[in-house]
Amino acid sequence: MYIQRHIQDVVKKAEKMFGAVLVTGARQTGKTTLLKKIKPALPYLTLDDPRLLASAIAEPGTFFKITPPPVVLDEIQYAPGLFPHIKMWLDAQNQKGQFYLSGSQQFRLMKNVSESLAGRLGILNLAGLSLRELKGVDFKQPFLPDEAYLSQRARHLAPSDYHDVWRIIHRGSMPALAADDGLDWQLFYAAYTKTYLERDVRDLAQVGDELKFLKFMTALAALTGRLLNQAALARDIGVSQPTIDRWLSILLAGNLVHLLAPYHTNVTKRAVKTPKVYFLDTGLAAYLTRWNTPETLRDGAMAGAFFETFVVAEIIKSYTNAGLLEPPLYFYRDKEQNEIDLLISQDGALYPLEIKKHADPRSGDVKGFGYLDKIPGVQRGAGGVICLYDRLLPLKSRDMIIPLEYI
């Protein structure tokens, strides 16, 4: 069963602008399926095939003579030597939509892309399935808690009940799990983690100690939705802080985690400078931290962190699915522990959001928004509390109670 992906229209737009289109994303988010769906008539080559990979590495100059563009090429990161030849082909032919590339490892891709294909390549990031995609909602605007967005979003709603929300948070966003309810969750993520460690971490990132790296992933999953303390992680795992920094860059470039930057300016002297870490797939985070059922996750000590992680990931997807690689998202926290969960920067204004797993939001939930008014030069936009309440309602002044399905 194919679930319609919202980024599909952006790929079609990019192919008219660039000679090559690169779709990156974590493993098994549906990159190959997407490109095959968009370009079913084109030759499909995958560098997971050992013979093709050997040819691409040994004879990159003749690789595309056997199967000339336009072509779909999967797992391009395994043969970086192809990038200069893609550049030469595009320069010689001067045609759009010749190469449709996919790859799960940006830390190998981006350096070669920047050197070889700058200005010739449209880069898009495909995350796991969004709640909109899962529910079949054809609404593709990036989330913003203002009146214009919310009024338009109200025409495209597909509500989820309380239990369904936690089932989705626990099961995660991988298309294979969504397409087959009978697929065993634990076996899927066990295989996913093993494949990631063996293919990407060991082969591409050259991490020597896979067990310690798995321990690092697990410890990081336990921190989802919280400030990132690399020194504490290093002590707990028994590695150096530079090692933690390198391993974190692997997860970031592999599209498994997102670092939410703190908002600060020259006048916010007391704002913290430490980012917050979020896993982009809550199913993987639940597997690593051993929340084995939706019920134990919902009722457990990390329920609030997982709900916040899910909401932040959904908002990120609303931007990346619209073709925006760097969503304008931040959080605020100062040294007095005053905090705003999420800030969206748009057109010179900051839109503040709190994220609560409960269904009874109160005006006290948005008291932190007033700290923005104390920052000189900051214009505050409409805000709200994203929660499990079932109706969009005013809360205080311009701030709203925003049900989850409005993301």
Rosetta blueprint (number, residue, H / E / L):
1 M L
2 Y L
3 I L
4 Q L
5 R L
6 H L
7 I L
8 Q H
9 D H
10 V H
11 V H
12 K H
13 K H
14 A H
15 E H
16 K L
17 M L
18 F L
19 G L
20 A E
21 V E
22 L E
23 V E
24 T E
25 G L
26 A L
27 R L
28 Q L
29 T L
30 G L
31 K H
32 T H
33 T H
34 L H
35 L H
36 K H
37 K H
38 I H
39 K L
40 P L
41 A L
42 L L
43 P L
44 Y E
45 L E
46 T E
47 L L
48 D L
49 D L
50 P H
51 R H
52 L H
53 L H
54 A H
55 S H
56 A H
57 I H
58 A H
59 E L
60 P L
61 G L
62 T L
63 F H
64 F H
65 K H
66 I H
67 T L
68 P L
69 P L
70 P L
71 V E
72 V E
73 L E
74 D E
75 E L
76 I H
77 Q H
78 Y H
79 A L
80 P L
81 G L
82 L H
83 F H
84 P H
85 H H
86 I H
87 K H
88 M H
89 W H
90 L H
91 D H
92 A H
93 Q H
94 N L
95 Q L
96 K L
97 G L
98 Q L
99 F E
100 Y E
101 L E
102 S E
103 G E
104 S L
105 Q L
106 Q H
107 F H
108 R H
109 L H
110 M H
111 K H
112 N H
113 V H
114 S H
115 E H
116 S H
117 L L
118 A L
119 G L
120 R L
121 L E
122 G E
123 I E
124 L E
125 N E
126 L L
127 A L
128 G L
129 L L
130 S L
131 L H
132 R H
133 E H
134 L H
135 K L
136 G L
137 V L
138 D L
139 F L
140 K L
141 Q L
142 P L
143 F L
144 L L
145 P L
146 D L
147 E H
148 A H
149 Y H
150 L H
151 S H
152 Q H
153 R H
154 A L
155 R L
156 H L
157 L L
158 A L
159 P L
160 S L
161 D L
162 Y H
163 H H
164 D H
165 V H
166 W H
167 R H
168 I H
169 I H
170 H H
171 R H
172 G L
173 S L
174 M L
175 P H
176 A H
177 L H
178 A H
179 A H
180 D L
181 D L
182 G L
183 L L
184 D L
185 W H
186 Q H
187 L H
188 F H
189 Y H
190 A H
191 A H
192 Y H
193 T H
194 K H
195 T H
196 Y H
197 L H
198 E H
199 R H
200 D H
201 V H
202 R H
203 D H
204 L H
205 A L
206 Q L
207 V L
208 G L
209 D L
210 E H
211 L H
212 K H
213 F H
214 L H
215 K H
216 F H
217 M H
218 T H
219 A H
220 L H
221 A H
222 A L
223 L L
224 T L
225 G L
226 R E
227 L E
228 L L
229 N L
230 Q H
231 A H
232 A H
233 L H
234 A H
235 R H
236 D H
237 I H
238 G L
239 V L
240 S L
241 Q H
242 P H
243 T H
244 I H
245 D H
246 R H
247 W H
248 L H
249 S H
250 I H
251 L H
252 L H
253 A H
254 G L
255 N L
256 L L
257 V E
258 H E
259 L E
260 L E
261 A E
262 P E
263 Y L
264 H L
265 T L
266 N L
267 V L
268 T L
269 K L
270 R L
271 A E
272 V L
273 K L
274 T L
275 P L
276 K E
277 V E
278 Y E
279 F E
280 L L
281 D L
282 T H
283 G H
284 L H
285 A H
286 A H
287 Y H
288 L H
289 T L
290 R L
291 W L
292 N L
293 T L
294 P H
295 E H
296 T H
297 L H
298 R H
299 D H
300 G L
301 A L
302 M L
303 A H
304 G H
305 A H
306 F H
307 F H
308 E H
309 T H
310 F H
311 V H
312 V H
313 A H
314 E H
315 I H
316 I H
317 K H
318 S H
319 Y H
320 T H
321 N L
322 A L
323 G L
324 L L
325 L L
326 E L
327 P L
328 P L
329 L E
330 Y E
331 F E
332 Y E
333 R E
334 D E
335 K L
336 E L
337 Q L
338 N L
339 E E
340 I E
341 D E
342 L E
343 L E
344 I E
345 S E
346 Q E
347 D L
348 G L
349 A E
350 L E
351 Y E
352 P E
353 L E
354 E E
355 I E
356 K L
357 K L
358 H L
359 A L
360 D L
361 P L
362 R L
363 S H
364 G H
365 D H
366 V H
367 K H
368 G H
369 F H
370 G H
371 Y H
372 L H
373 D H
374 K L
375 I L
376 P L
377 G L
378 V L
379 Q E
380 R E
381 G L
382 A L
383 G L
384 G E
385 V E
386 I E
387 C E
388 L L
389 Y L
390 D L
391 R L
392 L L
393 L E
394 P E
395 L E
396 K E
397 S L
398 R L
399 D E
400 M E
401 I E
402 I E
403 P E
404 L H
405 E H
406 Y H
407 I L
